[in-house]
Amino acid sequence: MTSVVVFDYGFGNVRSMVRALANLKLDVALTSDYRSALEADGLVVPGVGAFGACMEGLRQVRGDRVIVDRLRAGRPVLGVCVGEQIMFSSGSEHGERQSGLGLIDGSVSLLDADVVPHMGWDTVDAAESSVLLDGVEGERFYFVHSYAATDASPADVSGLEIDFGSAAQRVTWCDYGRSRFVAAYERGPLFATQFHPEKSAEAGARLLRNWVAVL
């Protein structure tokens, strides 16, 4: 049976994610144990709250290390919401810039819109040949966030001893207010979504099935 760890570092909507994955008949564990997270077929990194606080919580339980170690070994990782944001180089909240994991070159900032947070269902502009969005390119997904990355480039991860080989990045976008932001990101074993697939009904379930298919 395919095994998936939902990484529990105190900053995620973990119950709904565990339930969504269990509904796919997976062996799902909720844990912050390094070895379990490293060895599972798939790792989901959720995130809710402030960028800097999530990064600090992740570091306290070696979550930053397990993400990098998995990617070095080519083992899939899926970041969700702030779990996507921390994959970027940096994030700015309340006038302070915090360092992220640096797996994606780009920065996270406040959405430029008349109303924040961006909350509710929205469509996305799916990347060509997207693995995650295959079959649900025109569907709506559930968002709840005030910050997002508005740029994304392949990061130089050689310093982390990660080799994505020839894997191209695939970026899915969403428009809200005056911002065009990263709704999903894919590069080799690294996957991430700003929206919540676990709260996105059948479209979200299909996306999770698409991800599980690469494990």
N, C-alpha and C positions, 0 to 999 in steps of 0.2 A: 504494500500500500504506500502511495506517495506521502511523504512526511513534510509538513510545513510548520515552522515555528513563527508565531506572532511574538515579536520581541517586546517584552514588558519592561519598560524603563520609567513608568510613571507618567507618561505624557501622551497616551493614545486612547482612542475609543475602541478598546480592545474587545469588549464583549460582542459587539456587532460584527466585527471582523472575524472573530473566532467562529461565531455562529454561521456566517456566510460561507466560510471555508469548510466547516463541518458539513454543511448542506451539500457540498460537492463530493462527499464521501472520502475526505482526506483524513490522514492521521494528523490532527492538529494539536499543538502544544503551545501554551502560553507561558513563557519563561524568559528570564534574563540570563540564563546559564550560557556561558560562552561556548562550551563544547557542544551542547545541544543545538545552539543556533548555528554553529559552524558546520555541523554534520548533517543537518536536515536537507532534504531535497530543495526546499525553498524557504526563504526568509522574508517576512513582511515586517516593515518598520513603519508603524503608524506614528502620528504626531498631532498634538493639539496644544495650542498655547503660543507662547513667545518663542521666537527662533533661538535666542541665546539661552533661555532656560532649558529648552529641549536639547540643545547641544551639550550643556553642562550635565543634564541627567543622563544622556547617552554615554558621555565619557566616564561617568562615575561607575558604570557597570560594564565598561569595555565594549560598549556597543559600536563605537567608532572603529575599534580594532576588528571586531568580527565582520563588519561590513566590508572593510578593505581586504581582510583575509579571504573572505568568500569570493570577492571579485578577482583576486589574484588567482584563485583556483577555478575561475569560470563558473562559479555556482550562483544561480539567479537570486537577485535581491529586488524586492518591490517596496518602494517608499510611497507613503500615502499622506496627503495634505502637508503638514509641516515635515513629515517624513520624506516628502519630495524636496521641500525647500532646503533642508539641511544638506542635501547632496550638492548644492551649489557652492560657489566660492565664498560668498558672504551674504549676510542679511542685515538690513538696517531697520531698527525699531526704536521709536522714541528718541531719535537723534543719535543713537549709538550703533556703530557697525560691529558686527560679530563675525568671526570666521566660521565657515561651514566646513564640510568635508573636502571640498575642492574636487569633486568627481565630475562636476559640470562647470564649465566656465561661464559665470553669470552672477547676477546679484538679485536679491529679493528685497522688494520695497513696497511701500503702501500703494494700493491701487489708486489711480487717478479717476475718481468717480464722485458723483454728487451724493451717493448713498453707499456707505460701507458698514458692515461687511457685504460682500457678494454672497447672497444666501438664496438657495433654491435651485431649480432645475435649469440647465442651459445646454445648448448644443455646442459642439466643438468642430474645429477645422482639422480633421484627422490627417496625420502624416501619410504620405504615399507608402504603401506596403507596410503599414503599421501592423505589428503582431498583436498588440493589445486591443486595437480597435477593429480588428478583422470581423466583419459581419455586423458591426454596430456603429459604423462611421456616421450615420445620420441620426443616431439616437441622442436622447438627453441624459445628462448625468447630474448628480447632486453635489453642489458646491456650498461651502460655508467657510469664508476666509476674507481677511482684510488686506493681506499681503500676498505677493506673488512675484515670480521671476518674469521679467519682461524681455530678457535676452537669454540666449543659450548657445554656447559653442562647445565643441569637443575639448575637454580639458587635457592638458599634458599630465598624464598620471604616471609617467615613467619614474618619478621620484617616489611614488608609492609602490613601485615594482608591480604595477598592474599593466597588463598588455591586452588591449581590446582588439589587437590584430587589425584586420581590415574592416571591422564592423563600423558601418556608418551610423551617425546619430539620426534618429527620427523624432521630430518635434511636432506635437499636436498643440494647436493654439486655441484660445478662447478670447472673445472680446467682451469687455464689460466697461461701461462708462467710456473714458478716453484711453483705457489701457487695453493692450493686446498682450496676453500673458501665456506662459507655458502651462498648458492643461495636462500634458503627458509627455514623458521623455523615455526614449529607448536607445540604448547603445550596448550591444553585446549582452552580457548577463545583467546589466543595470536597467531597471525599469522603475518608473515613478509616475504618480498621478496627483494632480492638485485636488481633483474631485474625489469623492468617496465612493468607490465601486461597491462597497458593502452596503451602501444606503441607496444605490441606484437601480433597485428593482432588477428586472430581467436583463437589462442592458449591462448592469454592473456584474451580474452573475456570469454573463457571457464573457465579459472582459477577464474575470478571474479564471474562467475555464481556459481562455486563450493563454493566459500566463502559465497556468498549471501544465498545459500541453508542452511547454518548453523545459519543464523540470526533468 
